[in-house]
Amino acid sequence: MDGRWSNGVLSGAWRKDQAGYIGEGAREAARRARIEQLERELDAERAAIERLDADLADIAARQNRLADEHRRVPPDGGVREAHTKAAERRDQLALARTDHAEAVAKLQQRQGELAAAQAQAAEFAADVGLPADTEELAAVRDGLGAYRVALAALWPAAEAAHAAIRAAADAETELADSRQLLLEASERAAEAREAAGAAATTYQELLATVGTAVEELQRRLAEVTGALGRLKTSERDARQREQAALEARGKADGKQGELRTQVEEAARLRDDAVRGFQAFAATGLLRVAATSLEIPGTDQPWAATPTVVLARAVNAELDSVDDGDGPWDRIQKRVTEEHKMLADAMARYGHSAGLTLSEGVIVIDVIFQGRSHDLPGLADALAAEVEQRTALLSAREREILENHLLNEVAGTLQELISAAEAEVRQMNDELQSRPTSTGMKLRLIWQQARNAPEGLDRVRLKLRQTIDAWSAADRALVGAFLQQRIAAEHADNPAAGWAEALTSALDYRGWHEFAIQRYADGQWRPATGPASGGERALVVSVPLFAAASSHYKSAGNPHAPRLIALDEAFAGVDDDSRAKCLGLLATFDMDVVMTSEREWGCYPQVPGLGICQLSRQDGIDAVLVTPWRWDGRERRRTERTPV
C-alpha cells in the first residue's frame, strides 16, 4: 500500500519510515529506545550549548576589545563638520560668484545710467545757472537749509522783539504820565508857596497897619484866613498827587522789570521745551507715534514757531490715545517683552538689539548689517533687504522658469499630453475595430475640464506642439501659466512642501476630463442621453474595456495575459445586458476573473468559461468546490484530478 486515502471529494496520502508493532513489550522497548535516543540528543544539545557558551564568551571578549579599540579611535566629528562647512562655503562661493557677476552687470548698467544722468544734470545746471558738482550743490543745499532755518528762527524772534518793544513803549508812556503828574504837582506846590509868601506879606502889611479900622482889619484878616485855608488844601492835594505819582512810577518800574523777567523766563522755558521735543524726536519714537506727520531733521536746531505748530499737530493726532498710568505700565511691560523677542530673533542672524531709558522713555536701537537703526529705520532697512532679495529671487525664479519649467517641465507636459492623446486615439481605434453586436458606436473624447485652470484654453494648443516651434510670446505665455499654477497651489495649500506643491500644480490630468459620445442620427452626441438599461451598461463598460485593451496592447507581446478582475460583476443589470457585456469582454480578448452571487456567465456571446461553484453548510468547517466548464453551447461538470 502507498498510504493513499479518500473521503468524498477529500483525498490524501501518508506513510511511516519503519514498521510499528502493537503490544506492551513493544511499547516498552520503543519507550526505552526513545529515552536512550532523547538522552543522546540531550547530551549532544548540552555539548552544543557548552560550545555556544564558549563562543559567546569569546565573542564578548572580542566585543570588549573592539569597544576599547573604538573608544581609542579619535572622533571624526571635526572632520565631518569641516567637510560640511567646506561644502557650505563652496555653495556660498558659487552663489557669491553669481551675485558678483550680477552685481558687475548691474554696476555697468548703473554706470551707463550715471553717465547719462550726469550729462542731463550738467545740461539742466547750465540752463538754470546752478553748479553741476555734487559738493557745490551740497553747499547750495546747506545754504538753502540754513536760510530756511534762519527764516524760521527770525519770525519768533521778531515777534518777541515786537512784544518787548510794545511793553517798553507802554512802560515809557506810564513813566511820562507819572512825570507829567509830578510836574503838575510841583507847579501846584510852587503856586502854594507863592500864595503862602503873599499871605506872609499881607500879614506884614497888617502888622504895619494896626491902626486901621477894625472893620477893614477884620475883612482883610478873613481874606487872609480864607487864602491860607485854600493854600493848605491845595498844598495837601498837591502832596497827595505827588505821592500817588511817585507810587505809580515805582509800580510802573516794578511792572516793567517783572514783565521783562517773565518774557525772559518764558523764552527760556520755550527754548528748553523745543530742545526737549527735538531730543524726543531724535529718538525716532515721534515718527512711530505720528506716522501721518512730516518730522523735520534733528541735525539742526528747531525754530520755536514751527515746533509749536508741530507739537499742536502731534497733540491733535494723539488726542484719542489713553495716557493714564495703567496703559502706560502695560505698554512699558509689553515693550520689554517684545524687545526680548526681537533681541532673540536678531541674535540668530548675528544682529543685536539694545534698550536704553532716556528721560523715562524706553528707546530701542538695533545693530543691523553693522549699522545702528531705530525701529522705523530697521523697518526701512528690512524693507530694502526684502526688496533686494525679492529682486534676486525674481531673477532666480525667471532663470528657473526659463531653464526648468519651459525647457524640461513644459517639454515633459508636451510629451505626456501627446502620449495621452495618442492613447485616446488608440482606444478609439480599438472601439472601431471591435464593434458591438448591437451595432452601437461609441468613442472617447479627452477634452478640457469644466473646472480647468484659467488660461488653459490658450496654453493647451501650445502644449500639444513641440517646444522648438514656440515663439518668444508662446514661451512667455506658457511660462506665465505654469508660474500662475505654482503660485495658486502655494496659496491654496501653504503647508505643502515644494515636491508636493509642484506635483499637484503641474498635474495635467486634473486639467482634462473624459467624455463618451455615441453615434446616432448621423452625428456624434453625448452618451448621457436617454437609453435602455443594456445600452447604459454598454456605455459605461465599453470605454473601460477599450482602455484596458489599449493598455494591455502596449505590452507588445500578443501572448501576454490581459487580466481583468470583477467583484460582484454587473450587479443590478438585466440578463440581456450581462450577456452583451460579457460578449464585449470576449470581443476585446480579455482574460476575466470575476465573482458573483448568481452570475454563471453561460451565454452564447461567451466562447468559453471555467466555473467554480462554492457551497457550504452551517456547522461544517469546509467548502465544497464543484468545477464546471462552458464551451459556448453547453455547460458540463468536470472531474478534478486528485492531488
C-alpha positions as CSV (number, residue, x, y, z in Angstrom):
1,M,0.0,0.0,0.0
2,D,1.2,3.5,-0.8
3,G,-0.9,5.1,2.0
4,R,-3.4,6.9,-0.2
5,W,-7.0,7.6,1.1
6,S,-10.1,9.4,0.0
7,N,-13.4,10.5,1.6
8,G,-15.8,12.0,-0.9
9,V,-14.1,14.9,-2.6
10,L,-11.4,14.8,0.1
11,S,-8.2,12.7,-0.6
12,G,-4.6,12.4,0.7
13,A,-1.7,10.1,1.4
14,W,0.6,9.3,4.4
15,R,3.2,6.7,5.3
16,K,5.8,5.7,8.0
17,D,9.5,5.3,7.6
18,Q,9.5,2.0,9.5
19,A,7.1,-0.6,10.8
20,G,5.4,-0.2,14.2
21,Y,4.1,-3.1,16.4
22,I,1.3,-3.4,18.9
23,G,1.8,-4.7,22.5
24,E,3.1,-3.8,25.9
25,G,6.6,-5.2,25.4
26,A,6.9,-3.5,22.0
27,R,5.7,-0.2,23.6
28,E,8.2,-0.6,26.5
29,A,11.1,-1.3,24.1
30,A,10.1,1.6,21.9
31,R,9.9,3.8,25.0
32,R,13.4,2.8,26.3
33,A,14.8,3.2,22.8
34,R,13.2,6.6,22.6
35,I,14.5,7.6,26.1
36,E,18.0,6.5,25.1
37,Q,17.7,8.4,21.9
38,L,16.5,11.5,23.8
39,E,19.3,11.2,26.3
40,R,21.9,11.1,23.4
41,E,20.2,14.0,21.8
42,L,20.2,15.8,25.2
43,D,23.9,15.2,25.7
44,A,24.6,16.4,22.2
45,E,22.5,19.5,22.9
46,R,24.3,20.2,26.1
47,A,27.7,19.9,24.3
48,A,26.4,22.2,21.7
49,I,25.3,24.6,24.4
50,E,28.7,24.5,26.1
51,R,30.4,25.2,22.7
52,L,27.9,28.1,22.2
53,D,28.7,29.4,25.7
54,A,32.4,29.3,24.9
55,D,31.8,31.0,21.6
56,L,29.7,33.6,23.3
57,A,32.4,34.3,25.9
58,D,34.9,34.6,23.0
59,I,32.6,37.0,21.2
60,A,32.1,39.0,24.4
61,A,35.8,39.3,24.8
62,R,36.2,40.3,21.2
63,Q,33.4,42.9,21.7
64,N,35.2,44.3,24.7
65,R,38.4,44.6,22.7
66,L,36.5,46.1,19.8
67,A,34.9,48.6,22.1
68,D,38.3,49.5,23.6
69,E,39.7,50.0,20.1
70,H,36.6,52.0,19.1
71,R,37.0,54.3,22.2
72,R,40.7,54.8,21.4
73,V,39.8,55.8,17.8
74,P,39.8,59.7,17.5
75,P,36.3,61.1,16.8
76,D,35.5,62.1,13.3
77,G,33.0,64.8,14.2
78,G,35.5,67.6,13.4
79,V,36.3,66.1,10.0
80,R,32.6,65.7,9.2
81,E,31.9,69.2,10.4
82,A,34.8,70.6,8.4
83,H,33.6,68.7,5.3
84,T,30.1,70.1,5.8
85,K,31.4,73.6,6.3
86,A,33.6,73.3,3.3
87,A,30.6,72.2,1.2
88,E,28.6,75.1,2.5
89,R,31.5,77.5,1.8
90,R,31.7,76.1,-1.8
91,D,28.0,76.7,-2.3
92,Q,28.2,80.2,-0.8
93,L,31.2,80.9,-3.0
94,A,29.3,79.8,-6.1
95,L,26.4,81.9,-5.0
96,A,28.7,84.8,-4.3
97,R,30.3,84.5,-7.7
98,T,26.9,84.5,-9.3
99,D,25.9,87.5,-7.2
100,H,29.2,89.2,-8.1
101,A,28.6,88.7,-11.8
102,E,25.0,90.1,-11.5
103,A,26.4,93.0,-9.4
104,V,29.1,93.7,-12.1
105,A,26.4,93.7,-14.8
106,K,24.2,96.0,-12.7
107,L,27.3,98.2,-12.0
108,Q,27.9,98.6,-15.7
109,Q,24.3,99.4,-16.3
110,R,24.2,101.8,-13.4
111,Q,27.5,103.4,-14.7
112,G,25.8,104.0,-18.0
113,E,22.8,105.4,-16.3
114,L,25.1,107.6,-14.2
115,A,26.9,109.0,-17.2
116,A,23.5,109.8,-18.9
117,A,22.2,111.3,-15.7
118,Q,25.4,113.4,-15.2
119,A,25.1,114.7,-18.8
120,Q,21.4,115.6,-18.2
121,A,22.3,117.2,-14.9
122,A,25.1,119.2,-16.4
123,E,22.7,120.4,-19.2
124,F,20.0,121.3,-16.6
125,A,22.5,123.1,-14.4
126,A,23.7,125.1,-17.4
127,D,20.0,126.0,-18.1
128,V,19.1,127.1,-14.5
129,G,22.5,128.6,-13.6
130,L,23.3,126.1,-10.8
131,P,26.6,124.3,-10.3
132,A,26.8,120.7,-11.6
133,D,29.3,119.5,-9.0
134,T,27.7,117.5,-6.1
135,E,29.8,119.2,-3.5
136,E,28.8,122.6,-4.7
137,L,25.2,121.5,-4.9
138,A,25.5,120.2,-1.3
139,A,26.9,123.6,-0.3
140,V,24.0,125.3,-2.1
141,R,21.5,122.9,-0.4
142,D,23.2,123.5,3.0
143,G,23.0,127.3,2.4
144,L,19.3,127.0,1.4
145,G,18.6,124.9,4.5
146,A,20.5,127.4,6.7
147,Y,18.5,130.2,5.1
148,R,15.2,128.4,5.8
149,V,16.3,127.8,9.4
150,A,17.3,131.4,9.8
151,L,13.9,132.5,8.4
152,A,12.2,130.1,10.7
153,A,14.0,131.5,13.7
154,L,13.6,135.1,12.5
155,W,9.8,135.2,12.9
156,P,9.6,134.2,16.6
157,A,12.5,136.5,17.4
158,A,10.8,139.4,15.6
159,E,7.5,138.6,17.4
160,A,9.4,138.5,20.8
161,A,11.2,141.8,20.0
162,H,7.9,143.5,18.9
163,A,6.2,142.3,22.1
164,A,9.1,143.7,24.2
165,I,9.0,147.0,22.2
166,R,5.3,147.3,22.9
167,A,5.8,146.6,26.6
168,A,8.7,149.1,26.8
169,A,6.5,151.7,25.0
170,D,3.7,151.1,27.5
171,A,6.1,151.5,30.4
172,E,7.5,154.7,28.9
173,T,4.0,156.0,28.4
174,E,3.2,155.3,32.0
175,L,6.5,156.9,33.1
176,A,5.8,160.0,31.1
177,D,2.3,160.2,32.6
178,S,3.8,159.9,36.0
179,R,6.4,162.6,35.3
180,Q,3.6,164.9,34.0
181,L,1.6,164.3,37.2
182,L,4.8,165.0,39.2
183,L,5.4,168.2,37.2
184,E,1.8,169.4,37.7
185,A,2.1,168.6,41.4
186,S,5.4,170.6,41.6
187,E,3.8,173.5,39.8
188,R,0.8,173.5,42.2
189,A,3.3,173.3,45.2
190,A,5.1,176.3,43.8
191,E,1.8,178.2,43.5
192,A,1.0,177.3,47.0
193,R,4.4,178.5,48.2
194,E,3.8,181.8,46.3
195,A,0.4,182.1,47.9
196,A,2.0,181.5,51.4
197,G,4.5,184.2,50.6
198,A,1.7,186.6,49.6
199,A,-0.1,185.7,52.8
200,A,3.0,186.4,54.8
201,T,3.3,189.7,53.0
202,T,-0.3,190.5,53.8
203,Y,0.4,189.7,57.4
204,Q,3.3,192.0,57.5
205,E,1.2,194.7,56.0
206,L,-1.5,194.1,58.6
207,L,1.1,194.4,61.3
208,A,2.1,197.7,59.7
209,T,-1.4,199.0,59.6
210,V,-2.5,198.2,63.1
211,G,-4.2,201.4,63.4
212,T,-6.6,200.8,60.6
213,A,-10.2,200.5,61.2
214,V,-11.3,197.4,62.9
215,E,-13.8,196.5,60.1
216,E,-11.1,196.8,57.4
217,L,-8.8,194.7,59.6
218,Q,-11.3,192.0,60.2
219,R,-12.1,191.9,56.5
220,R,-8.5,191.6,55.4
221,L,-7.9,189.0,58.2
222,A,-10.8,187.0,57.0
223,E,-9.5,187.1,53.4
224,V,-6.0,186.1,54.6
225,T,-7.5,183.2,56.7
226,G,-9.5,182.0,53.7
227,A,-6.5,182.2,51.4
228,L,-4.4,180.3,53.9
229,G,-7.0,177.6,54.1
230,R,-7.2,177.3,50.4
231,L,-3.4,177.2,50.2
232,K,-3.3,174.4,52.7
233,T,-5.9,172.4,50.9
234,S,-4.1,172.9,47.6
235,E,-0.7,172.0,49.2
236,R,-2.2,168.9,50.7
237,D,-3.8,167.9,47.3
238,A,-0.5,168.6,45.5
239,R,1.4,166.5,48.0
240,Q,-1.1,163.6,47.6
241,R,-0.9,163.8,43.8
242,E,2.9,163.9,44.1
243,Q,2.9,160.8,46.4
244,A,0.5,159.0,44.0
245,A,2.7,159.9,41.0
246,L,5.8,158.6,42.8
247,E,3.9,155.4,43.8
248,A,2.6,155.0,40.2
249,R,6.2,155.4,38.9
250,G,7.5,152.8,41.3
251,K,4.8,150.4,40.3
252,A,5.4,151.0,36.6
253,D,9.2,150.4,37.1
254,G,8.4,147.2,39.0
255,K,5.9,146.0,36.5
256,Q,8.3,146.6,33.6
257,G,11.0,144.6,35.4
258,E,8.5,141.8,36.2
259,L,7.4,141.7,32.6
260,R,10.9,141.6,31.4
261,T,11.7,138.7,33.8
262,Q,8.6,136.9,32.7
263,V,9.5,137.3,29.0
264,E,13.0,136.0,29.6
265,E,11.7,133.0,31.7
266,A,9.1,132.2,29.0
267,A,11.7,132.4,26.3
268,R,14.0,130.1,28.3
269,L,11.2,127.6,29.0
270,R,10.2,127.7,25.4
271,D,13.7,127.0,24.2
272,D,14.0,124.2,26.8
273,A,10.7,122.7,25.6
274,V,11.8,123.0,21.9
275,R,15.2,121.3,22.7
276,G,13.4,118.5,24.7
277,F,10.8,118.0,21.9
278,Q,13.7,117.8,19.4
279,A,15.6,115.4,21.6
280,F,12.5,113.2,21.8
281,A,12.0,113.4,18.1
282,A,15.7,112.3,17.7
283,T,14.9,109.0,19.4
284,G,12.6,108.1,16.4
285,L,9.6,107.5,18.6
286,L,7.7,110.5,17.3
287,R,7.8,109.1,13.8
288,V,6.4,105.9,15.1
289,A,3.6,107.6,17.0
290,A,2.6,110.2,14.4
291,T,3.0,108.4,11.1
292,S,1.0,110.9,9.1
293,L,3.1,114.0,10.1
294,E,6.3,115.1,8.5
295,I,9.0,115.3,11.1
296,P,11.9,117.7,10.3
297,G,15.5,116.6,10.7
298,T,17.2,116.7,14.1
299,D,20.7,117.6,12.9
300,Q,19.9,121.4,13.0
301,P,18.2,123.4,15.9
302,W,14.5,123.8,15.6
303,A,12.7,127.2,15.5
304,A,10.1,127.9,18.1
305,T,7.1,128.7,15.9
306,P,7.3,125.6,13.6
307,T,8.0,123.4,16.7
308,V,4.8,124.8,18.4
309,V,2.8,124.1,15.2
310,L,4.2,120.5,15.1
311,A,3.5,119.9,18.8
312,R,-0.1,121.0,18.4
313,A,-0.5,118.7,15.3
314,V,1.0,115.8,17.3
315,N,-1.3,116.6,20.3
316,A,-4.3,116.6,17.9
317,E,-3.4,113.3,16.3
318,L,-2.7,111.6,19.6
319,D,-5.7,113.0,21.3
320,S,-7.6,109.7,21.3
321,V,-4.6,107.8,23.0
322,D,-5.2,106.9,26.6
323,D,-2.3,108.5,28.6
324,G,-3.2,107.0,32.0
325,D,-0.7,105.2,34.3
326,G,-2.3,101.8,33.8
327,P,-2.0,101.7,30.0
328,W,1.5,103.3,30.3
329,D,2.7,100.5,32.7
330,R,1.2,97.8,30.4
331,I,2.8,99.3,27.3
332,Q,6.2,99.5,29.1
333,K,5.9,95.8,30.1
334,R,4.9,94.8,26.6
335,V,7.8,96.8,25.1
336,T,10.2,95.0,27.4
337,E,8.8,91.6,26.5
338,E,8.8,92.3,22.7
339,H,12.3,93.7,22.9
340,K,13.4,90.3,24.3
341,M,11.7,88.5,21.4
342,L,13.3,91.0,19.0
343,A,16.7,90.5,20.5
344,D,16.4,86.7,20.4
345,A,15.3,86.8,16.7
346,M,18.1,89.2,15.7
347,A,20.7,87.3,17.6
348,R,20.0,84.2,15.5
349,Y,21.2,86.1,12.4
350,G,24.2,87.8,14.0
351,H,22.5,91.1,14.8
352,S,21.8,92.8,18.2
353,A,19.0,94.9,19.7
354,G,19.8,97.3,22.6
355,L,17.4,99.0,25.1
356,T,18.1,102.3,26.8
357,L,16.0,104.5,29.1
358,S,16.0,108.2,28.1
359,E,14.1,110.6,30.5
360,G,11.6,107.9,31.4
361,V,11.1,106.7,27.8
362,I,12.3,103.3,26.5
363,V,14.4,103.7,23.3
364,I,15.4,100.6,21.3
365,D,18.2,100.6,18.8
366,V,19.2,97.7,16.6
367,I,22.6,96.9,15.1
368,F,21.7,95.6,11.7
369,Q,24.3,94.9,9.0
370,G,26.9,96.7,11.1
371,R,24.9,100.0,11.5
372,S,22.7,101.3,14.2
373,H,19.0,101.7,13.4
374,D,15.9,102.8,15.3
375,L,12.8,100.7,14.7
376,P,11.5,102.8,11.7
377,G,15.0,102.7,10.3
378,L,15.1,99.0,10.9
379,A,11.8,98.6,9.1
380,D,13.1,100.6,6.2
381,A,16.3,98.6,6.1
382,L,14.4,95.3,6.3
383,A,12.1,96.5,3.5
384,A,15.1,97.4,1.4
385,E,16.7,94.0,2.2
386,V,13.4,92.2,1.3
387,E,13.1,94.2,-1.9
388,Q,16.7,93.3,-2.9
389,R,16.2,89.6,-2.0
390,T,12.9,89.7,-3.9
391,A,14.6,91.1,-6.9
392,L,17.3,88.4,-6.6
393,L,14.6,85.7,-6.1
394,S,12.6,87.0,-9.0
395,A,15.7,86.8,-11.2
396,R,16.4,83.3,-9.9
397,E,12.8,82.4,-10.5
398,R,12.9,83.7,-14.0
399,E,16.1,81.6,-14.6
400,I,14.4,78.5,-13.1
401,L,11.3,79.2,-15.1
402,E,13.3,79.6,-18.3
403,N,15.7,76.7,-17.8
404,H,13.5,74.2,-16.0
405,L,9.8,74.9,-16.3
406,L,9.9,75.8,-20.0
407,N,12.7,73.5,-21.2
408,E,12.0,70.5,-19.0
409,V,8.6,70.6,-17.4
410,A,6.8,72.1,-20.5
411,G,8.6,69.6,-22.7
412,T,7.6,66.7,-20.4
413,L,4.0,68.0,-20.4
414,Q,4.0,68.2,-24.2
415,E,5.2,64.6,-24.4
416,L,2.7,63.4,-21.8
417,I,-0.2,65.2,-23.4
418,S,0.8,63.9,-26.8
419,A,1.1,60.4,-25.4
420,A,-2.3,60.7,-23.7
421,E,-3.9,61.9,-27.0
422,A,-2.2,59.0,-28.8
423,E,-3.6,56.7,-26.2
424,V,-7.1,58.1,-26.7
425,R,-6.8,57.6,-30.4
426,Q,-5.6,54.0,-29.9
427,M,-8.7,53.4,-27.6
428,N,-11.0,54.8,-30.3
429,D,-9.3,52.6,-32.9
430,E,-9.9,49.7,-30.6
431,L,-13.6,50.6,-30.4
432,Q,-13.8,51.0,-34.2
433,S,-12.1,47.6,-34.8
434,R,-14.3,45.8,-32.3
435,P,-17.9,46.8,-32.9
436,T,-20.6,45.6,-30.5
437,S,-23.2,43.0,-31.5
438,T,-26.0,45.7,-31.3
439,G,-24.2,48.0,-33.8
440,M,-23.8,50.8,-31.3
441,K,-20.8,53.1,-32.0
442,L,-19.0,54.8,-29.1
443,R,-15.9,57.0,-28.9
444,L,-13.9,58.7,-26.2
445,I,-13.1,62.5,-26.1
446,W,-10.3,63.8,-24.0
447,Q,-11.2,67.4,-23.6
448,Q,-10.6,70.4,-21.3
449,A,-12.3,70.0,-17.9
450,R,-15.1,72.3,-16.8
451,N,-13.1,73.4,-13.8
452,A,-9.8,73.7,-15.7
453,P,-7.3,76.5,-14.7
454,E,-7.8,79.9,-16.2
455,G,-5.8,80.3,-19.4
456,L,-5.6,76.6,-20.2
457,D,-7.6,77.1,-23.5
458,R,-4.7,79.4,-24.8
459,V,-1.9,77.2,-23.5
460,R,-3.3,73.8,-24.4
461,L,-2.7,74.2,-28.1
462,K,0.9,75.2,-27.4
463,L,1.4,72.2,-25.1
464,R,0.3,69.9,-27.9
465,Q,3.2,71.3,-30.1
466,T,6.9,70.7,-29.8
467,I,8.7,73.2,-27.7
468,D,11.1,74.0,-30.6
469,A,8.3,75.5,-32.5
470,W,7.4,78.1,-29.8
471,S,8.0,81.8,-30.4
472,A,9.1,84.2,-27.6
473,A,5.5,85.1,-27.0
474,D,4.5,81.4,-26.8
475,R,7.3,80.8,-24.2
476,A,6.2,83.8,-22.2
477,L,2.5,82.6,-22.3
478,V,3.4,79.1,-21.2
479,G,5.8,80.3,-18.5
480,A,3.2,82.7,-17.1
481,F,0.6,79.9,-17.0
482,L,2.9,77.4,-15.2
483,Q,4.1,80.1,-12.7
484,Q,0.5,81.0,-12.1
485,R,-0.4,77.4,-11.4
486,I,2.5,77.1,-8.9
487,A,1.6,80.3,-7.1
488,A,-2.1,79.3,-6.9
489,E,-1.2,75.9,-5.4
490,H,1.0,77.6,-2.8
491,A,-1.8,79.9,-1.9
492,D,-4.3,77.1,-1.6
493,N,-2.0,74.8,0.4
494,P,0.7,76.8,2.0
495,A,1.8,73.9,4.3
496,A,2.7,71.6,1.4
497,G,6.4,71.1,0.5
498,W,7.9,72.0,-2.8
499,A,7.7,68.5,-4.2
500,E,4.0,68.0,-3.2
501,A,3.1,71.5,-4.4
502,L,4.8,71.1,-7.8
503,T,3.3,67.6,-8.3
504,S,-0.2,69.0,-7.6
505,A,0.3,72.2,-9.6
506,L,1.7,70.6,-12.7
507,D,-0.7,67.5,-12.8
508,Y,-2.1,67.9,-16.3
509,R,-4.6,65.1,-15.6
510,G,-6.7,67.4,-13.4
511,W,-6.9,69.9,-16.3
512,H,-8.8,67.4,-18.6
513,E,-11.7,65.1,-18.4
514,F,-13.1,62.2,-20.5
515,A,-16.4,62.3,-22.3
516,I,-18.2,59.4,-24.0
517,Q,-20.1,60.1,-27.3
518,R,-22.5,57.8,-29.2
519,Y,-23.1,57.9,-32.9
520,A,-26.8,58.5,-33.6
521,D,-28.8,60.1,-36.4
522,G,-25.7,60.7,-38.5
523,Q,-23.8,62.7,-35.8
524,W,-21.9,62.2,-32.6
525,R,-23.9,63.0,-29.4
526,P,-23.2,62.8,-25.7
527,A,-23.8,59.3,-24.5
528,T,-25.6,60.5,-21.3
529,G,-29.0,60.8,-23.1
530,P,-32.0,58.5,-22.6
531,A,-31.3,54.8,-23.4
532,S,-32.3,51.3,-22.3
533,G,-30.6,49.5,-19.4
534,G,-28.5,47.4,-21.7
535,E,-27.3,50.4,-23.7
536,R,-26.5,52.3,-20.4
537,A,-24.4,49.3,-19.2
538,L,-22.6,49.2,-22.5
539,V,-22.0,52.9,-22.4
540,V,-20.3,52.5,-19.0
541,S,-18.5,49.3,-19.8
542,V,-17.3,49.7,-23.4
543,P,-14.9,52.7,-22.7
544,L,-13.4,50.9,-19.7
545,F,-12.8,47.7,-21.6
546,A,-11.4,49.7,-24.5
547,A,-9.0,51.5,-22.1
548,A,-7.9,48.2,-20.6
549,S,-7.4,46.6,-24.0
550,S,-5.4,49.5,-25.2
551,H,-3.2,49.4,-22.1
552,Y,-2.5,45.7,-22.5
553,K,-1.8,46.1,-26.2
554,S,1.1,48.3,-25.2
555,A,2.9,45.2,-23.9
556,G,3.9,44.3,-27.5
557,N,3.5,40.6,-26.9
558,P,0.3,39.0,-28.3
559,H,0.6,36.1,-25.8
560,A,0.9,38.4,-22.7
561,P,-2.0,38.0,-20.2
562,R,-4.8,40.5,-20.4
563,L,-6.3,40.2,-16.9
564,I,-9.4,41.9,-15.6
565,A,-10.8,41.2,-12.1
566,L,-14.5,42.0,-11.5
567,D,-16.1,41.7,-8.0
568,E,-19.9,41.1,-7.9
569,A,-19.9,41.7,-11.7
570,F,-22.8,43.5,-13.3
571,A,-24.9,43.7,-10.1
572,G,-28.3,45.2,-10.8
573,V,-28.1,44.7,-14.6
574,D,-30.6,42.6,-16.5
575,D,-29.6,39.3,-18.2
576,D,-29.6,40.7,-21.7
577,S,-27.2,43.5,-20.7
578,R,-25.0,40.9,-18.8
579,A,-24.7,38.8,-22.0
580,K,-23.8,41.8,-24.0
581,C,-21.1,43.0,-21.5
582,L,-19.6,39.5,-21.3
583,G,-19.6,39.2,-25.0
584,L,-17.9,42.6,-25.2
585,L,-15.1,41.2,-23.0
586,A,-14.7,38.3,-25.3
587,T,-14.6,40.7,-28.3
588,F,-11.8,42.6,-26.6
589,D,-10.0,39.3,-25.9
590,M,-9.7,40.0,-22.1
591,D,-8.8,37.4,-19.5
592,V,-11.6,37.8,-16.9
593,V,-11.7,36.7,-13.3
594,M,-14.9,37.6,-11.6
595,T,-17.1,36.7,-8.6
596,S,-20.8,36.8,-8.5
597,E,-23.6,35.6,-6.3
598,R,-25.8,34.5,-9.2
599,E,-24.0,35.0,-12.4
600,W,-22.8,31.9,-14.2
601,G,-21.8,33.6,-17.5
602,C,-23.2,30.9,-19.7
603,Y,-24.3,33.0,-22.7
604,P,-23.9,32.3,-26.4
605,Q,-21.8,35.5,-26.7
606,V,-19.1,33.9,-24.4
607,P,-17.0,31.4,-26.3
608,G,-15.5,29.7,-23.2
609,L,-15.6,29.9,-19.4
610,G,-14.2,28.0,-16.4
611,I,-16.6,28.0,-13.4
612,C,-16.0,27.0,-9.8
613,Q,-19.2,26.7,-7.7
614,L,-18.6,27.1,-4.0
615,S,-21.1,25.8,-1.4
616,R,-21.1,25.3,2.3
617,Q,-23.4,24.2,5.2
618,D,-23.7,25.6,8.7
619,G,-21.7,23.8,11.3
620,I,-19.3,22.3,8.8
621,D,-15.8,24.0,8.6
622,A,-15.4,23.1,4.9
623,V,-16.3,24.5,1.5
624,L,-17.4,22.3,-1.4
625,V,-15.9,23.2,-4.7
626,T,-17.7,22.0,-7.8
627,P,-16.0,22.6,-11.2
628,W,-17.9,23.4,-14.4
629,R,-16.9,24.3,-17.9
630,W,-18.8,26.3,-20.6
631,D,-17.8,25.8,-24.2
632,G,-20.2,28.3,-25.8
633,R,-23.0,25.9,-26.2
634,E,-23.2,23.6,-23.2
635,R,-22.3,23.7,-19.5
636,R,-20.7,20.5,-18.2
637,R,-19.4,19.3,-14.9
638,T,-15.7,18.3,-14.8
639,E,-13.9,15.9,-12.6
640,R,-11.0,17.2,-10.6
641,T,-7.8,15.3,-10.7
642,P,-6.8,14.2,-7.1
643,V,-3.6,15.8,-5.8
